[in-house]
Amino acid sequence: MASRPKRHEPQATSRIKKTCTNPEHVLKIDLTERYNMNTKEALKLVGGLSKPSKMPGWAYGTPAKECKTGTKLRDIEGSTCHKCYAMKGCYVFPVVQAAQYRRLESIKHKDWVRAMVALINSKKSKWFRWHDSGDVQDAAHLEKIFTVARLTPETRHWLPTREAWTKDHLQNKPDNLTLRFSMPMVDQEAAASWPNTSTVVSGAGRTCPAPDQGNECKDCRACWDPSVKNVAYGKH
């Protein structure tokens, strides 16, 4: 009886685990596992990425209706979430909403990090934006995003958020991710206590060049650049 061929096991050096040391949420990702998920599997699990026309790379969005702080701000006139852009236009199409809710639900999946890493790496893009719609849901979600960024070191990540509690987790943030706290009110000054922020201005003071260049980023990368302390957007 012929003997079965031996199966080749991954080299021990490839099984090094990356650990996120936040005391509340410890994530261990076996680096050999991320290569076991193909793009088709990752797309099915995550629900796909988005490609905003103005930006240089890919993005990821969840339903704006499910923003924690944003939901409260939407009812406040003068807030940056009042008349939210992600609550109108193409964002409210049923097919878009369905995709966003699939993405939101998938965050709880044990293989979400692996799937996001596989998708981002498959795009070979140097720039990635988190939440062109939606926001961070909780600390576990934030730590997963940090892990995804850590496992995609060739990509620069930009994470805008209105969740002030994320400040307590900045020590866990990888260097290739810029987390910007979005000031909640129009014409509100940037908070000096945050390393990176964004503001919305109704008059002079806009620094985002997009409105002057076809509503596109073009060669501007200020949002991703941690050396740019604040980015000021014009009121929509």
N, CA and C of each residue as an Amber inpcrd file, in Angstrom:
protein
   708
   0.8460000  -1.2000000   0.0000000   0.0000000   0.0000000   0.0000000
   0.8810000   1.2500000   0.0000000   0.6470000   2.1390000  -0.9490000
   1.4900000   3.3250000  -1.0890000   1.2520000   4.2720000   0.0830000
   2.3380000   4.8440000   0.5730000   2.2090000   5.7920000   1.6850000
   1.7580000   7.1460000   1.1800000   1.0070000   7.8210000   2.0060000
   0.5280000   9.1460000   1.6330000   1.6680000  10.1560000   1.6830000
   1.6610000  11.1110000   0.7160000   2.7120000  12.1300000   0.7480000
   2.5750000  12.9980000   1.9920000   3.7100000  13.4110000   2.5170000
   3.7000000  14.2370000   3.7130000   3.1830000  15.6300000   3.4060000
   2.3990000  16.1400000   4.3150000   1.9030000  17.5040000   4.1560000
   2.9590000  18.4770000   4.6560000   3.1540000  19.5330000   3.9220000
   4.1470000  20.5210000   4.3130000   3.5340000  21.5000000   5.3050000
   4.1320000  21.5890000   6.4640000   3.6420000  22.4990000   7.4870000
   4.3080000  23.8660000   7.3300000   3.6250000  24.9420000   7.6870000
   4.2420000  26.2600000   7.6240000   5.4740000  26.3160000   8.5050000
   6.4810000  27.0610000   8.0740000   7.6650000  27.1940000   8.8880000
   7.3210000  27.8720000  10.2010000   8.0490000  27.4790000  11.2300000
   7.7490000  27.9910000  12.5590000   7.8590000  29.5100000  12.6170000
   8.8050000  30.0680000  11.8200000   8.9880000  31.5080000  11.8620000
   7.7950000  32.2610000  11.3240000   6.9440000  31.6060000  10.5230000
   5.7880000  32.2810000   9.9570000   4.6010000  32.2670000  10.8940000
   4.7360000  31.5970000  12.0200000   3.6150000  31.4830000  12.9390000
   3.7290000  32.4440000  14.1220000   4.5650000  33.4610000  13.9570000
   4.6710000  34.4880000  14.9800000   3.3370000  35.1990000  15.1090000
   2.9000000  35.4290000  16.3190000   1.6100000  36.0770000  16.5410000
   1.7850000  37.5470000  16.8930000   0.9220000  38.3650000  16.3050000
   0.8720000  39.7830000  16.6450000  -0.1730000  39.9580000  17.7450000
   0.1820000  40.6630000  18.7960000  -0.7250000  40.8460000  19.9160000
  -0.9890000  42.3170000  20.1650000  -2.2410000  42.6810000  20.3040000
  -2.6300000  44.0350000  20.6910000  -2.7960000  44.0250000  22.2000000
  -2.0670000  44.8770000  22.9080000  -1.9530000  44.7400000  24.3550000
  -2.9310000  45.5980000  25.1490000  -3.9690000  46.1120000  24.5120000
  -4.9630000  46.8490000  25.2700000  -5.5130000  45.9380000  26.3630000
  -5.5570000  46.4090000  27.6200000  -5.9820000  45.5370000  28.7220000
  -7.4100000  45.0290000  28.6040000  -8.2720000  45.7710000  27.8800000
  -9.6630000  45.3520000  27.7720000  -9.8840000  44.4090000  26.5900000
  -9.1030000  44.5900000  25.5370000  -9.3300000  43.8160000  24.3240000
  -7.9900000  43.3340000  23.7690000  -7.6890000  42.0830000  23.9610000
  -6.4470000  41.5150000  23.4780000  -6.7380000  40.6920000  22.2310000
  -6.1240000  41.0530000  21.1130000  -6.3340000  40.3500000  19.8580000
  -5.0530000  39.6370000  19.4650000  -5.1460000  38.3580000  19.1630000
  -4.0020000  37.6070000  18.6850000  -4.3040000  37.1120000  17.2820000
  -3.4890000  37.5460000  16.3280000  -3.7050000  37.1950000  14.9380000
  -2.5480000  36.3520000  14.4560000  -2.8000000  35.1170000  14.1080000
  -1.7830000  34.2410000  13.5610000  -1.5200000  34.6770000  12.1230000
  -0.2800000  35.0810000  11.8470000   0.0270000  35.6340000  10.5360000
  -0.0960000  34.6070000   9.4210000  -0.0370000  33.3240000   9.7110000
  -0.2160000  32.3200000   8.6660000  -1.6720000  32.2680000   8.2210000
  -2.6010000  32.6280000   9.1160000  -4.0270000  32.5240000   8.7980000
  -4.4710000  33.5360000   7.7560000  -3.8410000  34.6940000   7.7150000
  -4.3150000  35.7270000   6.8020000  -4.1040000  35.3210000   5.3500000
  -3.1660000  34.3850000   5.0920000  -2.9270000  33.9540000   3.7200000
  -3.8720000  32.8400000   3.2980000  -4.6790000  32.3570000   4.2230000
  -5.5910000  31.2730000   3.9180000  -6.9460000  31.7680000   3.4110000
  -7.1600000  33.0800000   3.3980000  -8.4310000  33.6250000   2.9400000
  -8.2230000  34.3300000   1.5940000  -8.9280000  33.8390000   0.5780000
  -8.7980000  34.4940000  -0.7230000  -9.7430000  35.6840000  -0.8150000
  -9.5940000  36.4540000  -1.8840000 -10.3660000  37.6830000  -2.0280000
 -11.8620000  37.4260000  -2.0950000 -12.2620000  36.3500000  -2.7630000
 -13.6820000  36.0240000  -2.8850000 -14.2910000  35.7590000  -1.5160000
 -13.5830000  34.9920000  -0.6990000 -14.0670000  34.7050000   0.6540000
 -14.1380000  35.9780000   1.4920000 -13.1080000  36.8270000   1.3540000
 -13.0520000  38.0670000   2.1230000 -14.1940000  39.0000000   1.7440000
 -14.4710000  39.1170000   0.4510000 -15.5640000  39.9700000  -0.0090000
 -16.9060000  39.5040000   0.5480000 -17.1120000  38.1900000   0.5440000
 -18.3700000  37.6400000   1.0380000 -18.5380000  37.9260000   2.5250000
 -17.4430000  37.8240000   3.2770000 -17.5240000  38.0120000   4.7260000
 -17.7200000  39.4930000   5.0780000 -16.9320000  40.3590000   4.4780000
 -16.9250000  41.7780000   4.8410000 -18.0800000  42.5420000   4.2190000
 -18.4700000  42.1640000   2.9900000 -19.5110000  42.9030000   2.2990000
 -18.9740000  43.9290000   1.3320000 -17.6620000  43.8920000   1.0830000
 -17.0680000  44.7700000   0.0790000 -16.5400000  46.0770000   0.6260000
 -15.7590000  46.7580000  -0.1970000 -15.2280000  48.0790000   0.1090000
 -15.9290000  49.1040000  -0.7740000 -15.6680000  50.3770000  -0.5250000
 -16.2110000  51.4400000  -1.3760000 -15.0580000  52.1830000  -2.0320000
 -15.3660000  52.8870000  -3.1100000 -14.3350000  53.6300000  -3.8570000
 -14.8390000  55.0450000  -4.1100000 -14.7160000  55.9360000  -3.0960000
 -15.1450000  57.3220000  -3.2840000 -14.4000000  57.9670000  -4.4450000
 -15.1140000  58.6260000  -5.3270000 -14.5170000  59.1610000  -6.5440000
 -13.4950000  60.2550000  -6.2700000 -13.6250000  60.9530000  -5.1410000
 -12.7240000  62.0710000  -4.8690000 -11.3910000  61.6210000  -4.2740000
 -11.3150000  60.3770000  -3.7990000 -10.1520000  59.9580000  -3.0190000
  -9.1610000  59.1150000  -3.8170000  -7.9180000  59.0460000  -3.3390000
  -6.8730000  58.3270000  -4.0650000  -6.8770000  56.8230000  -3.8480000
  -7.6960000  56.3340000  -2.9440000  -7.6940000  54.9090000  -2.6470000
  -9.0770000  54.3980000  -2.2920000  -9.1010000  53.2870000  -1.5780000
 -10.3520000  52.6290000  -1.2230000 -10.8230000  53.0710000   0.1530000
 -12.0620000  52.7320000   0.4670000 -12.6580000  53.1300000   1.7400000
 -13.5890000  52.0300000   2.2360000 -14.0850000  52.2360000   3.4420000
 -14.9690000  51.2680000   4.0900000 -16.0500000  52.0390000   4.8110000
 -17.2980000  51.7030000   4.5590000 -18.3920000  52.4410000   5.1740000
 -19.4390000  51.5420000   5.8120000 -20.0230000  52.0360000   6.8930000
 -21.1350000  51.3790000   7.5770000 -22.2930000  52.3830000   7.6260000
 -23.4740000  51.9840000   8.0480000 -24.6250000  52.9050000   8.0150000
 -24.4580000  54.1120000   8.9370000 -24.6690000  55.3090000   8.3880000
 -24.6130000  56.5250000   9.2080000 -25.6830000  56.5100000  10.2910000
 -26.7720000  55.7930000  10.0440000 -27.8480000  55.7000000  11.0360000
 -27.3710000  55.0350000  12.3270000 -26.2810000  54.2640000  12.2260000
 -25.7940000  53.5070000  13.3840000 -24.6300000  54.1860000  14.0910000
 -24.2990000  55.4320000  13.6980000 -23.2630000  56.1790000  14.4220000
 -23.7250000  56.4150000  15.8580000 -22.8470000  56.2530000  16.8080000
 -23.2340000  56.4430000  18.2120000 -23.3920000  57.9220000  18.5470000
 -22.3070000  58.6650000  18.4170000 -22.3700000  60.1010000  18.7060000
 -23.0600000  60.8530000  17.5840000 -22.8050000  60.4580000  16.3540000
 -23.3890000  61.1400000  15.2060000 -24.9080000  61.1510000  15.2150000
 -25.4980000  60.0750000  15.6960000 -26.9650000  59.9990000  15.7650000
 -27.5310000  61.0890000  16.6710000 -26.8300000  61.3870000  17.7560000
 -27.2680000  62.4390000  18.6760000 -27.0410000  63.8230000  18.0530000
 -25.9230000  63.9640000  17.3400000 -25.5880000  65.2660000  16.7610000
 -26.4810000  65.6380000  15.5790000 -27.0360000  64.6460000  14.9060000
 -27.8500000  64.9410000  13.7240000 -29.0570000  65.8180000  14.0390000
 -29.5510000  65.7520000  15.2690000 -30.7170000  66.5380000  15.6590000
 -30.3510000  67.9350000  16.1640000 -29.0520000  68.2250000  16.1860000
 -28.6050000  69.5150000  16.7160000 -28.1840000  70.4220000  15.5550000
 -28.9450000  71.4680000  15.3250000 -28.6070000  72.4130000  14.2590000
 -27.2890000  73.1120000  14.5930000 -26.4120000  73.1810000  13.6050000
 -25.0990000  73.7710000  13.8330000 -24.0260000  72.7360000  14.1030000
 -24.4360000  71.4760000  14.2490000 -23.4460000  70.4120000  14.4200000
 -22.9480000  69.9670000  13.0520000 -21.8030000  69.3150000  13.0370000
 -21.2270000  68.8390000  11.7770000 -21.9680000  67.6310000  11.2280000
 -22.8500000  67.0450000  12.0220000 -23.6420000  65.8970000  11.5720000
 -25.0560000  66.2930000  11.1450000 -25.4150000  67.5400000  11.3620000
 -26.7370000  68.0150000  10.9410000 -26.7700000  68.0310000   9.4130000
 -27.7920000  67.4240000   8.8300000 -27.8830000  67.2640000   7.3730000
 -26.6830000  66.4810000   6.8450000 -26.3780000  65.3960000   7.4930000
 -25.2280000  64.5320000   7.1550000 -25.2480000  64.1010000   5.6900000
 -24.0900000  64.2230000   5.0170000 -24.0070000  63.8460000   3.5990000
 -24.2510000  62.3600000   3.3880000 -23.9540000  61.5440000   4.3990000
 -24.1230000  60.0980000   4.2730000 -25.5520000  59.6420000   4.5440000
 -26.4560000  60.6160000   4.7180000 -27.8680000  60.3020000   4.9190000
 -28.6960000  60.7350000   3.7120000 -28.0260000  60.9920000   2.6050000
 -28.7310000  61.4170000   1.3970000 -27.9480000  60.9700000   0.1690000
 -28.4910000  61.2610000  -1.0070000 -27.8090000  60.8950000  -2.2480000
 -27.7070000  59.3920000  -2.4270000 -26.5950000  58.9590000  -3.0230000
 -26.3960000  57.5350000  -3.3040000 -26.3530000  56.6820000  -2.0420000
 -26.0250000  57.3000000  -0.9080000 -25.8950000  56.5480000   0.3310000
 -27.2140000  55.9160000   0.7790000 -28.3430000  56.4820000   0.3640000
 -29.6290000  55.9640000   0.8300000 -30.2450000  54.9590000  -0.1480000
 -29.5710000  54.6690000  -1.2540000 -30.0810000  53.6560000  -2.1760000
 -30.1800000  52.3250000  -1.4300000 -31.2400000  51.5610000  -1.6360000
 -31.4110000  50.2870000  -0.9240000 -30.2120000  49.3490000  -1.0420000
 -29.6110000  49.2700000  -2.2260000 -28.4820000  48.3630000  -2.4110000
 -27.2790000  48.8080000  -1.5900000 -27.0910000  50.1290000  -1.4660000
 -25.9870000  50.6640000  -0.6690000 -26.2470000  50.4220000   0.8150000
 -27.4640000  50.6890000   1.2580000 -27.8130000  50.4630000   2.6510000
 -27.6580000  48.9940000   3.0440000 -28.0800000  48.1110000   2.1530000
 -27.9610000  46.6750000   2.4280000 -26.5020000  46.2730000   2.5930000
 -25.6410000  46.8060000   1.7220000 -24.2070000  46.4910000   1.8010000
 -23.6050000  47.0340000   3.0900000 -24.0030000  48.2360000   3.4790000
 -23.4630000  48.8350000   4.6980000 -23.8770000  48.0560000   5.9470000
 -25.1080000  47.5780000   5.9760000 -25.5480000  46.7940000   7.1370000
 -24.8740000  45.4200000   7.1750000 -24.5680000  44.8620000   6.0080000
 -23.8060000  43.6070000   5.9890000 -22.4150000  43.8350000   6.5760000
 -21.8120000  44.9590000   6.2180000 -20.4810000  45.2760000   6.7570000
 -20.5360000  45.4680000   8.2700000 -21.5620000  46.1630000   8.7320000
 -21.6990000  46.4000000  10.1660000 -21.8200000  45.0900000  10.9310000
 -22.6370000  44.1890000  10.4330000 -22.8290000  42.9060000  11.1000000
 -21.5660000  42.0630000  11.0620000 -20.8010000  42.1750000   9.9810000
 -19.6140000  41.3300000   9.8170000 -18.5040000  41.6660000  10.7950000
 -18.5360000  42.8730000  11.3890000 -17.4840000  43.2720000  12.3340000
 -17.3800000  42.2820000  13.4880000 -18.4960000  41.6490000  13.8380000
 -18.5190000  40.7080000  14.9600000 -17.8980000  39.3590000  14.6090000
 -17.6920000  39.0960000  13.3200000 -17.1880000  37.7960000  12.8830000
 -15.7360000  37.6030000  13.3170000 -15.4220000  36.3950000  13.7340000
 -14.0730000  36.1040000  14.2300000 -13.0010000  36.2790000  13.1600000
 -13.3840000  36.2110000  11.8850000 -12.4160000  36.3310000  10.7950000
 -12.4440000  37.7000000  10.1210000 -13.0970000  38.6830000  10.7640000
 -13.2180000  40.0040000  10.1460000 -11.8590000  40.6350000   9.8770000
 -10.9530000  40.5560000  10.8240000  -9.6230000  41.1470000  10.6410000
  -8.9120000  40.5000000   9.4580000  -8.9420000  39.1860000   9.3960000
  -8.3000000  38.4650000   8.2800000  -8.8980000  38.8990000   6.9470000
 -10.2150000  39.0430000   6.9060000 -10.8820000  39.4110000   5.6620000
 -10.5100000  40.8290000   5.2330000 -10.4880000  41.7560000   6.1660000
 -10.1260000  43.1310000   5.8330000  -8.6800000  43.2230000   5.3640000
  -7.8040000  42.5080000   6.0110000  -6.3920000  42.5000000   5.5930000
  -6.2690000  41.9630000   4.1730000  -6.9680000  40.8650000   3.8870000
  -6.9150000  40.2680000   2.5510000  -7.4300000  41.2360000   1.4930000
  -8.5280000  41.9270000   1.7720000  -9.1040000  42.8600000   0.7990000
  -8.1980000  44.0650000   0.5620000  -7.7070000  44.6560000   1.6340000
  -6.8600000  45.8390000   1.4900000  -5.5750000  45.4920000   0.7490000
  -4.9790000  44.3700000   1.0920000  -3.7610000  43.9530000   0.3920000
  -4.0310000  43.6460000  -1.0780000  -5.2160000  43.1330000  -1.3850000
  -5.5360000  42.7950000  -2.7780000  -5.6480000  44.0420000  -3.6490000
  -5.9770000  45.1860000  -3.0430000  -6.1320000  46.4340000  -3.8020000
  -4.7880000  47.0960000  -4.1000000  -3.7670000  46.7300000  -3.3250000
  -2.4260000  47.3030000  -3.5000000  -2.4620000  48.8310000  -3.5310000
  -3.3090000  49.3930000  -2.6900000  -3.4510000  50.8430000  -2.6100000
  -2.6390000  51.3840000  -1.4430000  -2.0160000  52.5310000  -1.6400000
  -1.2140000  53.1410000  -0.5860000  -2.0640000  53.9270000   0.4100000
  -3.3400000  54.1450000   0.0700000  -4.1850000  55.0040000   0.8960000
  -5.5270000  54.3350000   1.1630000  -5.9470000  54.3800000   2.4340000
  -7.2220000  53.7650000   2.8090000  -7.9300000  54.6630000   3.8100000
  -9.2240000  54.8630000   3.5740000 -10.0340000  55.6530000   4.5060000
 -11.0580000  54.7640000   5.1970000 -11.1000000  54.8640000   6.5170000
 -12.1300000  54.1840000   7.2940000 -13.3420000  55.0960000   7.4380000
 -14.5000000  54.5330000   7.1740000 -15.7880000  55.1780000   7.4400000
 -16.0190000  56.4610000   6.6410000 -16.1430000  56.2970000   5.3230000
 -16.6720000  57.4100000   4.5410000 -18.1450000  57.5920000   4.9070000
 -18.7080000  56.5820000   5.5470000 -20.0210000  56.6340000   6.1790000
 -19.9230000  55.8060000   7.4540000 -20.5460000  56.2730000   8.5180000
 -20.5080000  55.5120000   9.7660000 -19.3310000  55.9060000  10.6470000
 -19.1660000  55.1740000  11.7510000 -18.1110000  55.4970000  12.7140000
 -17.7790000  54.2510000  13.5320000 -16.7710000  54.3790000  14.3610000
 -16.3630000  53.2900000  15.2500000 -17.5090000  52.9530000  16.1990000
 -17.7440000  51.6590000  16.3950000 -18.8740000  51.2240000  17.2200000
 -18.5320000  51.0740000  18.6950000 -17.3640000  50.5400000  18.9760000
 -16.9660000  50.3140000  20.3660000 -15.4630000  50.0450000  20.4130000
 -14.9520000  49.8060000  21.6180000 -13.5120000  49.6160000  21.7980000
 -12.9960000  48.3750000  21.0670000 -13.7790000  47.3140000  21.0620000
 -13.3620000  46.0900000  20.3680000 -13.2190000  46.3480000  18.8700000
 -14.1560000  47.1030000  18.3070000 -14.1050000  47.4660000  16.8900000
 -12.8510000  48.2980000  16.6090000 -12.5580000  49.2680000  17.4650000
 -11.3850000  50.1190000  17.2810000 -10.0960000  49.3000000  17.3010000
 -10.0020000  48.3730000  18.2440000  -8.7970000  47.5550000  18.3390000
  -8.6350000  46.6570000  17.1150000  -9.7400000  46.2160000  16.5500000
  -9.6690000  45.4250000  15.3220000  -9.1410000  46.2710000  14.1630000
  -9.6040000  47.5180000  14.0880000  -9.1100000  48.4220000  13.0440000
  -7.6050000  48.6380000  13.2040000  -7.1560000  48.8280000  14.4310000
  -5.7290000  48.9940000  14.6810000  -4.9560000  47.7650000  14.1950000
  -5.5130000  46.5900000  14.4330000  -4.8400000  45.3650000  14.0260000
  -4.7820000  45.2490000  12.5040000  -5.8720000  45.6050000  11.8350000
  -5.8830000  45.5860000  10.3690000  -4.7980000  46.5130000   9.8230000
  -4.7010000  47.7020000  10.3730000  -3.6800000  48.6540000   9.9230000
  -2.2770000  48.1060000  10.1700000  -2.1010000  47.4720000  11.3190000
  -0.7910000  46.9200000  11.6620000  -0.3840000  45.8050000  10.6950000
  -1.3640000  45.0690000  10.1960000  -1.0880000  43.9540000   9.2780000
  -1.1060000  44.3700000   7.8110000  -1.2920000  45.6680000   7.5590000
  -1.1920000  46.2060000   6.1950000  -0.2240000  47.3830000   6.2200000
   1.0330000  47.1310000   6.5320000   2.0040000  48.2120000   6.7780000
   2.3480000  49.0530000   5.5540000   2.0520000  48.5480000   4.3510000
   2.3540000  49.3100000   3.1370000   1.2600000  50.3250000   2.8080000
   0.1950000  50.3370000   3.6030000  -0.9410000  51.2370000   3.3620000
  -1.0300000  52.2690000   4.4720000  -1.2820000  53.5330000   4.0890000
  -1.5500000  54.5850000   5.0600000  -3.0510000  54.6270000   5.3200000
  -3.4360000  54.5760000   6.5790000  -4.8440000  54.5590000   6.9760000
  -5.2360000  55.8870000   7.6060000  -6.4490000  56.3300000   7.2840000
  -7.0210000  57.5380000   7.8970000  -8.3410000  57.1430000   8.5430000
  -8.4570000  57.4300000   9.8340000  -9.6620000  57.1010000  10.5910000
 -10.2390000  58.3640000  11.2230000 -11.2440000  58.9860000  10.5900000
 -11.9280000  60.1100000  11.2270000 -12.9880000  59.5890000  12.1880000
 -13.1770000  60.2520000  13.3050000 -14.1790000  59.7930000  14.2690000
 -14.6880000  60.9480000  15.1200000 -15.9290000  60.8250000  15.5510000
 -16.5030000  61.7690000  16.5110000 -16.6340000  61.1250000  17.8900000
 -16.0650000  59.9560000  18.0390000 -16.1330000  59.2410000  19.3210000
 -14.9540000  59.6660000  20.2040000 -15.2230000  60.5380000  21.1690000
 -14.1600000  61.1160000  22.0030000 -13.4340000  60.0690000  22.8490000
 -14.1080000  58.9790000  23.1820000 -13.4810000  57.9530000  24.0230000
 -12.2930000  57.2730000  23.3440000 -12.1910000  57.3980000  22.0110000
 -11.0750000  56.7610000  21.3010000  -9.7260000  57.3400000  21.7280000
  -9.7510000  58.5120000  22.3210000  -8.5030000  59.1460000  22.7670000
  -7.7650000  58.2750000  23.7760000  -8.5200000  57.5200000  24.5610000
  -7.9200000  56.6540000  25.5800000  -7.1840000  55.4700000  24.9710000
  -7.3280000  55.2620000  23.6700000  -6.7160000  54.1080000  23.0020000
  -5.6020000  54.5030000  22.0480000  -5.2550000  55.7760000  22.0110000
  -4.2510000  56.2340000  21.0480000  -2.8910000  55.5880000  21.2390000
  -2.5980000  55.1550000  22.4580000  -1.3010000  54.5260000  22.6950000
  -1.1710000  53.1940000  21.9600000  -2.2910000  52.6090000  21.5440000
  -2.2680000  51.3320000  20.8240000  -2.2650000  51.5130000  19.3100000
  -2.3960000  52.7450000  18.8470000  -2.5260000  53.0240000  17.4160000
  -1.2170000  52.7630000  16.6780000  -1.2540000  52.0270000  15.5680000
  -0.0320000  51.8220000  14.7790000   0.3640000  53.1010000  14.0510000
   1.6380000  53.2120000  13.7020000   2.1530000  54.4400000  13.1120000
   1.5830000  54.7340000  11.7280000   1.1150000  53.7010000  11.0190000
   0.5930000  53.9330000   9.6650000  -0.8910000  54.2790000   9.6490000
  -1.4400000  54.5840000  10.8250000  -2.8430000  55.0080000  10.9190000
  -2.9240000  56.3740000  11.5830000  -3.6130000  57.3130000  10.9360000
  -3.8630000  58.6370000  11.4990000  -5.3170000  58.7110000  11.9520000
  -5.5060000  58.8410000  13.2510000  -6.8490000  58.9810000  13.8100000
  -7.1100000  60.4710000  14.0380000  -8.1340000  61.0060000  13.3680000
  -8.4960000  62.4190000  13.5100000  -9.8250000  62.5470000  14.2410000
  -9.7990000  63.2860000  15.3240000 -11.0480000  63.5700000  16.0220000
 -11.7540000  64.7020000  15.2980000 -12.9800000  64.4540000  14.8840000
 -13.7760000  65.4390000  14.1550000 -14.5570000  66.2910000  15.1470000
 -14.2620000  67.5830000  15.1680000 -14.9550000  68.4740000  16.0980000
 -16.4520000  68.4730000  15.7980000 -17.2990000  68.3920000  16.8190000
 -18.7310000  68.1650000  16.6050000 -19.5340000  69.3530000  16.0870000
 -19.0280000  70.5780000  16.2500000 -19.8160000  71.7450000  15.8590000
 -19.1240000  72.5320000  14.7450000 -19.9110000  73.0900000  13.8550000
 -19.3870000  73.9440000  12.7870000 -18.7540000  75.1900000  13.4140000
 -17.5850000  75.5730000  12.8970000 -16.8210000  76.7430000  13.3630000
 -16.2730000  76.5720000  14.7750000 -16.2300000  75.3420000  15.2500000
 -15.6260000  75.0790000  16.5570000 -14.1120000  74.9410000  16.3870000
 -13.3460000  75.5010000  17.3090000 -11.8920000  75.4100000  17.2410000
 -11.4370000  73.9760000  17.4860000 -10.3120000  73.6290000  16.8890000
  -9.7510000  72.2950000  17.0770000  -9.3090000  72.1120000  18.5210000
  -9.5520000  70.9390000  19.0630000  -9.1510000  70.6380000  20.4430000
  -7.6390000  70.4270000  20.4960000  -6.9660000  71.2290000  21.2850000
  -5.5080000  71.1740000  21.3600000  -4.9940000  69.8900000  21.9980000
  -5.8430000  69.2160000  22.7500000  -5.4030000  68.0160000  23.4680000
  -5.2980000  66.7780000  22.5730000  -5.8040000  66.8820000  21.3380000
  -5.7390000  65.7590000  20.4030000  -4.5440000  65.9290000  19.4630000
  -3.8350000  64.8550000  19.1500000  -2.7160000  64.9600000  18.2030000
  -3.1690000  65.3910000  16.8100000  -4.3220000  64.8690000  16.3670000
  -4.8360000  65.1890000  15.0300000  -6.3340000  65.4100000  15.0860000
  -6.7990000  66.4350000  14.3940000  -8.2120000  66.7900000  14.3990000
  -8.6560000  67.2230000  13.0080000  -9.9740000  67.4010000  12.8830000
 -10.5420000  68.0560000  11.7020000 -11.6590000  68.9680000  12.1630000
 -11.8520000  70.0560000  11.4430000 -12.8930000  71.0190000  11.7640000
 -13.7060000  71.3240000  10.5110000 -14.8650000  71.9350000  10.7080000
 -15.6990000  72.3930000   9.6030000 -15.9160000  73.8870000   9.7790000
 -15.6360000  74.6590000   8.7280000 -15.7690000  76.1140000   8.8070000
 -16.8190000  76.5990000   7.8170000 -17.5470000  77.6160000   8.2190000
 -18.5930000  78.1670000   7.3540000 -18.0920000  79.3500000   6.5350000
 -16.9490000  79.9000000   6.9160000 -16.3900000  81.0440000   6.2000000
 -14.9440000  80.8080000   5.8340000 -14.0970000  81.7860000   6.1490000
 -12.6720000  81.6680000   5.8440000 -12.0060000  80.6430000   6.7560000
 -10.8800000  80.1330000   6.2990000 -10.1110000  79.2040000   7.1260000
 -10.0520000  77.7930000   6.6070000 -10.7540000  77.5210000   5.4980000
 -10.7240000  76.1710000   4.9290000  -9.3110000  75.8400000   4.4250000
  -8.8410000  74.6350000   4.7700000  -7.5400000  74.1830000   4.2790000
  -7.6530000  73.0100000   3.3060000  -8.7920000  72.3260000   3.2950000
  -9.0030000  71.2310000   2.3380000  -9.1250000  71.8320000   0.9320000
  -8.2840000  71.4000000  -0.0180000  -8.3000000  72.0030000  -1.3490000
  -9.3380000  71.4160000  -2.3020000 -10.0500000  70.3670000  -1.8890000
 -10.9380000  69.6440000  -2.8040000 -11.9280000  70.5400000  -3.5510000
 -12.6000000  71.5020000  -2.8940000 -13.5730000  72.3260000  -3.6200000
 -12.9540000  73.1390000  -4.7630000 -11.6390000  73.3450000  -4.6990000
 -10.9600000  74.1360000  -5.7350000 -10.4020000  73.2780000  -6.8640000
 -10.5740000  71.9690000  -6.7570000  -9.9880000  71.0790000  -7.7610000
 -10.9330000  69.9290000  -8.1030000 -12.1510000  70.3270000  -8.4820000
 -13.1320000  69.3450000  -8.9290000 -13.6470000  68.4370000  -7.8480000
 -13.5800000  68.8870000  -6.5920000 -14.0320000  68.0910000  -5.4420000
 -13.2690000  66.7730000  -5.3370000 -11.9540000  66.8330000  -5.6190000
 -11.0940000  65.6600000  -5.5310000  -9.8660000  65.9670000  -4.6840000
  -9.3110000  64.9260000  -4.0820000  -8.0870000  65.0920000  -3.2940000
  -6.8980000  65.4210000  -4.1980000  -6.8740000  64.8190000  -5.3730000
  -5.7350000  64.9120000  -6.3030000  -4.4500000  64.5540000  -5.5570000
  -3.4730000  65.4570000  -5.4740000  -2.2140000  65.0780000  -4.8350000
  -2.1610000  65.4380000  -3.3490000  -3.2600000  65.9190000  -2.7780000
  -3.2990000  66.2460000  -1.3460000  -3.4840000  64.9740000  -0.5200000
  -2.6910000  64.8400000   0.5320000  -2.8050000  63.7030000   1.4460000
  -2.8350000  64.1720000   2.8980000  -3.2880000  65.3910000   3.1150000
  -3.2560000  65.9740000   4.4580000  -4.0110000  65.1390000   5.4810000
  -5.1300000  64.5710000   5.0900000  -5.9440000  63.8030000   6.0450000
  -5.1950000  62.5910000   6.5810000  -4.3210000  62.0290000   5.7720000
  -3.5550000  60.8430000   6.1570000  -2.2400000  61.2000000   6.8590000
  -1.8770000  62.4700000   6.8170000  -0.5580000  62.9070000   7.2770000
  -0.6000000  63.3040000   8.7570000   0.0480000  62.5510000   9.6400000
  -0.0070000  62.8760000  11.0680000   0.7110000  64.1740000  11.4180000
   1.5690000  64.6710000  10.5130000   2.2540000  65.9410000  10.7830000
   1.3220000  67.1360000  10.5680000   0.1740000  66.9100000   9.9100000
  -0.8350000  67.9560000   9.7450000  -1.7830000  67.8710000  10.9320000
  -1.6510000  68.7980000  11.8550000  -2.4150000  68.6960000  13.1050000
  -3.9140000  68.8170000  12.8760000  -4.3320000  69.7710000  12.0470000
  -5.7670000  69.9470000  11.8010000  -6.0330000  70.1630000  10.3200000
  -7.1210000  69.5620000   9.8380000  -7.6160000  69.7930000   8.4860000
  -8.9780000  70.4700000   8.6110000  -9.1210000  71.6230000   7.9610000
 -10.3770000  72.3680000   8.0250000 -11.1410000  72.2010000   6.7220000
 -12.3400000  71.6450000   6.8190000 -13.1910000  71.4470000   5.6550000
 -14.2170000  72.5730000   5.5590000 -14.6260000  72.8920000   4.3350000
 -15.6870000  73.8630000   4.1680000 -17.0380000  73.2150000   4.4560000
 -17.9590000  73.9980000   4.9910000 -19.2960000  73.4900000   5.2710000
 -19.9910000  73.1350000   3.9560000 -20.5920000  71.9370000   3.9060000
 -21.2670000  71.4890000   2.6910000 -22.5520000  72.2930000   2.4820000
